[in-house]
Amino acid sequence: CKGFFKRSIQKNMQYVCHRDKNCVINKVTRNRCHSCRLKKCFDVGMSKES
């Protein structure tokens, strides 16, 4: 999650979920929805300032 989060913040990426904004994110499915993956990073406490 760290590398994905860092790249997303540095490049100011704007992702859109094409489902219900509640996709399951795990090791197998993490590349299916970038929007929900970034949301999960914030949910677990990662911040833009770090």
Backbone atoms as SQL, in Angstrom:
CREATE TABLE atoms (id INTEGER PRIMARY KEY, chain TEXT, resi INTEGER, resn TEXT, atom TEXT, x REAL, y REAL, z REAL);
INSERT INTO atoms VALUES
  (1, 'A', 1, 'CYS', 'N', 0.829, -1.200, 0.000),
  (2, 'A', 1, 'CYS', 'CA', 0.000, 0.000, 0.000),
  (3, 'A', 1, 'CYS', 'C', 0.873, 1.264, 0.000),
  (4, 'A', 2, 'LYS', 'N', 2.031, 1.193, 0.614),
  (5, 'A', 2, 'LYS', 'CA', 2.891, 2.369, 0.763),
  (6, 'A', 2, 'LYS', 'C', 3.305, 2.975, -0.578),
  (7, 'A', 3, 'GLY', 'N', 3.797, 2.148, -1.491),
  (8, 'A', 3, 'GLY', 'CA', 4.238, 2.642, -2.794),
  (9, 'A', 3, 'GLY', 'C', 3.090, 3.187, -3.619),
  (10, 'A', 4, 'PHE', 'N', 1.983, 2.465, -3.645),
  (11, 'A', 4, 'PHE', 'CA', 0.787, 2.905, -4.371),
  (12, 'A', 4, 'PHE', 'C', 0.305, 4.246, -3.820),
  (13, 'A', 5, 'PHE', 'N', 0.247, 4.347, -2.500),
  (14, 'A', 5, 'PHE', 'CA', -0.220, 5.569, -1.849),
  (15, 'A', 5, 'PHE', 'C', 0.689, 6.748, -2.200),
  (16, 'A', 6, 'LYS', 'N', 1.985, 6.538, -2.107),
  (17, 'A', 6, 'LYS', 'CA', 2.953, 7.598, -2.388),
  (18, 'A', 6, 'LYS', 'C', 2.835, 8.087, -3.827),
  (19, 'A', 7, 'ARG', 'N', 2.758, 7.157, -4.777),
  (20, 'A', 7, 'ARG', 'CA', 2.628, 7.536, -6.195),
  (21, 'A', 7, 'ARG', 'C', 1.324, 8.287, -6.445),
  (22, 'A', 8, 'SER', 'N', 0.257, 7.821, -5.834),
  (23, 'A', 8, 'SER', 'CA', -1.052, 8.450, -6.035),
  (24, 'A', 8, 'SER', 'C', -1.068, 9.880, -5.516),
  (25, 'A', 9, 'ILE', 'N', -0.452, 10.105, -4.363),
  (26, 'A', 9, 'ILE', 'CA', -0.424, 11.439, -3.770),
  (27, 'A', 9, 'ILE', 'C', 0.514, 12.361, -4.553),
  (28, 'A', 10, 'GLN', 'N', 1.699, 11.882, -4.891),
  (29, 'A', 10, 'GLN', 'CA', 2.668, 12.715, -5.614),
  (30, 'A', 10, 'GLN', 'C', 2.151, 13.137, -6.984),
  (31, 'A', 11, 'LYS', 'N', 1.459, 12.242, -7.661),
  (32, 'A', 11, 'LYS', 'CA', 0.944, 12.549, -9.001),
  (33, 'A', 11, 'LYS', 'C', -0.449, 13.166, -8.960),
  (34, 'A', 12, 'ASN', 'N', -0.992, 13.344, -7.735),
  (35, 'A', 12, 'ASN', 'CA', -2.325, 13.926, -7.542),
  (36, 'A', 12, 'ASN', 'C', -3.380, 13.189, -8.370),
  (37, 'A', 13, 'MET', 'N', -3.349, 11.872, -8.300),
  (38, 'A', 13, 'MET', 'CA', -4.251, 11.035, -9.084),
  (39, 'A', 13, 'MET', 'C', -5.686, 11.135, -8.570),
  (40, 'A', 14, 'GLN', 'N', -6.627, 11.125, -9.489),
  (41, 'A', 14, 'GLN', 'CA', -8.045, 11.137, -9.167),
  (42, 'A', 14, 'GLN', 'C', -8.654, 9.853, -9.720),
  (43, 'A', 15, 'TYR', 'N', -9.002, 8.936, -8.833),
  (44, 'A', 15, 'TYR', 'CA', -9.550, 7.654, -9.250),
  (45, 'A', 15, 'TYR', 'C', -11.064, 7.646, -9.081),
  (46, 'A', 16, 'VAL', 'N', -11.747, 6.871, -9.917),
  (47, 'A', 16, 'VAL', 'CA', -13.195, 6.739, -9.850),
  (48, 'A', 16, 'VAL', 'C', -13.548, 5.266, -9.737),
  (49, 'A', 17, 'CYS', 'N', -14.405, 4.941, -8.771),
  (50, 'A', 17, 'CYS', 'CA', -14.877, 3.564, -8.611),
  (51, 'A', 17, 'CYS', 'C', -16.041, 3.341, -9.570),
  (52, 'A', 18, 'HIS', 'N', -15.991, 2.247, -10.302),
  (53, 'A', 18, 'HIS', 'CA', -17.049, 1.942, -11.264),
  (54, 'A', 18, 'HIS', 'C', -18.085, 0.986, -10.688),
  (55, 'A', 19, 'ARG', 'N', -17.976, 0.721, -9.407),
  (56, 'A', 19, 'ARG', 'CA', -18.941, -0.157, -8.732),
  (57, 'A', 19, 'ARG', 'C', -19.667, 0.649, -7.669),
  (58, 'A', 20, 'ASP', 'N', -19.738, 0.148, -6.460),
  (59, 'A', 20, 'ASP', 'CA', -20.507, 0.818, -5.405),
  (60, 'A', 20, 'ASP', 'C', -19.636, 1.510, -4.361),
  (61, 'A', 21, 'LYS', 'N', -18.390, 1.792, -4.702),
  (62, 'A', 21, 'LYS', 'CA', -17.425, 2.451, -3.815),
  (63, 'A', 21, 'LYS', 'C', -17.190, 1.672, -2.527),
  (64, 'A', 22, 'ASN', 'N', -17.323, 0.369, -2.615),
  (65, 'A', 22, 'ASN', 'CA', -17.107, -0.491, -1.453),
  (66, 'A', 22, 'ASN', 'C', -16.486, -1.810, -1.910),
  (67, 'A', 23, 'CYS', 'N', -15.519, -1.745, -2.804),
  (68, 'A', 23, 'CYS', 'CA', -14.879, -2.946, -3.336),
  (69, 'A', 23, 'CYS', 'C', -14.011, -3.607, -2.273),
  (70, 'A', 24, 'VAL', 'N', -13.916, -4.916, -2.326),
  (71, 'A', 24, 'VAL', 'CA', -13.051, -5.658, -1.418),
  (72, 'A', 24, 'VAL', 'C', -11.610, -5.485, -1.892),
  (73, 'A', 25, 'ILE', 'N', -10.748, -5.058, -0.983),
  (74, 'A', 25, 'ILE', 'CA', -9.340, -4.853, -1.317),
  (75, 'A', 25, 'ILE', 'C', -8.501, -5.824, -0.502),
  (76, 'A', 26, 'ASN', 'N', -7.859, -6.741, -1.194),
  (77, 'A', 26, 'ASN', 'CA', -6.932, -7.675, -0.550),
  (78, 'A', 26, 'ASN', 'C', -5.789, -7.934, -1.521),
  (79, 'A', 27, 'LYS', 'N', -4.910, -8.836, -1.174),
  (80, 'A', 27, 'LYS', 'CA', -3.722, -9.073, -2.001),
  (81, 'A', 27, 'LYS', 'C', -4.085, -9.505, -3.426),
  (82, 'A', 28, 'VAL', 'N', -5.162, -10.239, -3.580),
  (83, 'A', 28, 'VAL', 'CA', -5.564, -10.743, -4.894),
  (84, 'A', 28, 'VAL', 'C', -6.306, -9.676, -5.703),
  (85, 'A', 29, 'THR', 'N', -7.181, -8.910, -5.057),
  (86, 'A', 29, 'THR', 'CA', -8.062, -7.987, -5.773),
  (87, 'A', 29, 'THR', 'C', -7.617, -6.529, -5.752),
  (88, 'A', 30, 'ARG', 'N', -6.467, -6.233, -5.172),
  (89, 'A', 30, 'ARG', 'CA', -6.072, -4.839, -4.965),
  (90, 'A', 30, 'ARG', 'C', -5.889, -4.035, -6.247),
  (91, 'A', 31, 'ASN', 'N', -5.627, -4.670, -7.370),
  (92, 'A', 31, 'ASN', 'CA', -5.419, -3.933, -8.620),
  (93, 'A', 31, 'ASN', 'C', -6.697, -3.714, -9.425),
  (94, 'A', 32, 'ARG', 'N', -7.815, -4.148, -8.918),
  (95, 'A', 32, 'ARG', 'CA', -9.080, -4.014, -9.658),
  (96, 'A', 32, 'ARG', 'C', -9.713, -2.636, -9.513),
  (97, 'A', 33, 'CYS', 'N', -9.545, -2.001, -8.343),
  (98, 'A', 33, 'CYS', 'CA', -10.179, -0.696, -8.127),
  (99, 'A', 33, 'CYS', 'C', -9.219, 0.223, -7.377),
  (100, 'A', 34, 'HIS', 'N', -8.608, 1.136, -8.093),
  (101, 'A', 34, 'HIS', 'CA', -7.646, 2.053, -7.482),
  (102, 'A', 34, 'HIS', 'C', -8.332, 3.023, -6.525),
  (103, 'A', 35, 'SER', 'N', -9.563, 3.407, -6.833),
  (104, 'A', 35, 'SER', 'CA', -10.292, 4.328, -5.971),
  (105, 'A', 35, 'SER', 'C', -10.503, 3.734, -4.581),
  (106, 'A', 36, 'CYS', 'N', -11.000, 2.518, -4.525),
  (107, 'A', 36, 'CYS', 'CA', -11.248, 1.867, -3.237),
  (108, 'A', 36, 'CYS', 'C', -9.940, 1.516, -2.533),
  (109, 'A', 37, 'ARG', 'N', -8.909, 1.231, -3.292),
  (110, 'A', 37, 'ARG', 'CA', -7.606, 0.940, -2.689),
  (111, 'A', 37, 'ARG', 'C', -7.054, 2.190, -1.999),
  (112, 'A', 38, 'LEU', 'N', -7.150, 3.340, -2.652),
  (113, 'A', 38, 'LEU', 'CA', -6.683, 4.582, -2.049),
  (114, 'A', 38, 'LEU', 'C', -7.535, 4.933, -0.830),
  (115, 'A', 39, 'LYS', 'N', -8.831, 4.706, -0.935),
  (116, 'A', 39, 'LYS', 'CA', -9.730, 4.956, 0.200),
  (117, 'A', 39, 'LYS', 'C', -9.329, 4.099, 1.393),
  (118, 'A', 40, 'LYS', 'N', -8.982, 2.848, 1.148),
  (119, 'A', 40, 'LYS', 'CA', -8.569, 1.960, 2.231),
  (120, 'A', 40, 'LYS', 'C', -7.280, 2.455, 2.878),
  (121, 'A', 41, 'CYS', 'N', -6.358, 2.989, 2.084),
  (122, 'A', 41, 'CYS', 'CA', -5.127, 3.555, 2.646),
  (123, 'A', 41, 'CYS', 'C', -5.462, 4.665, 3.643),
  (124, 'A', 42, 'PHE', 'N', -6.381, 5.559, 3.259),
  (125, 'A', 42, 'PHE', 'CA', -6.790, 6.627, 4.170),
  (126, 'A', 42, 'PHE', 'C', -7.515, 6.056, 5.389),
  (127, 'A', 43, 'ASP', 'N', -8.340, 5.042, 5.182),
  (128, 'A', 43, 'ASP', 'CA', -9.097, 4.432, 6.281),
  (129, 'A', 43, 'ASP', 'C', -8.196, 3.812, 7.343),
  (130, 'A', 44, 'VAL', 'N', -7.035, 3.290, 6.927),
  (131, 'A', 44, 'VAL', 'CA', -6.132, 2.667, 7.899),
  (132, 'A', 44, 'VAL', 'C', -5.171, 3.685, 8.517),
  (133, 'A', 45, 'GLY', 'N', -5.317, 4.957, 8.156),
  (134, 'A', 45, 'GLY', 'CA', -4.562, 6.001, 8.836),
  (135, 'A', 45, 'GLY', 'C', -3.435, 6.656, 8.066),
  (136, 'A', 46, 'MET', 'N', -3.253, 6.323, 6.807),
  (137, 'A', 46, 'MET', 'CA', -2.205, 6.982, 6.022),
  (138, 'A', 46, 'MET', 'C', -2.662, 8.418, 5.731),
  (139, 'A', 47, 'SER', 'N', -1.702, 9.352, 5.705),
  (140, 'A', 47, 'SER', 'CA', -2.071, 10.747, 5.459),
  (141, 'A', 47, 'SER', 'C', -1.172, 11.360, 4.391),
  (142, 'A', 48, 'LYS', 'N', -1.683, 12.386, 3.745),
  (143, 'A', 48, 'LYS', 'CA', -0.947, 13.071, 2.679),
  (144, 'A', 48, 'LYS', 'C', 0.296, 13.767, 3.219),
  (145, 'A', 49, 'GLU', 'N', 0.257, 14.197, 4.462),
  (146, 'A', 49, 'GLU', 'CA', 1.349, 14.955, 5.056),
  (147, 'A', 49, 'GLU', 'C', 2.544, 14.090, 5.424),
  (148, 'A', 50, 'SER', 'N', 2.369, 12.799, 5.530),
  (149, 'A', 50, 'SER', 'CA', 3.458, 11.913, 5.966),
  (150, 'A', 50, 'SER', 'C', 4.511, 11.715, 4.906);
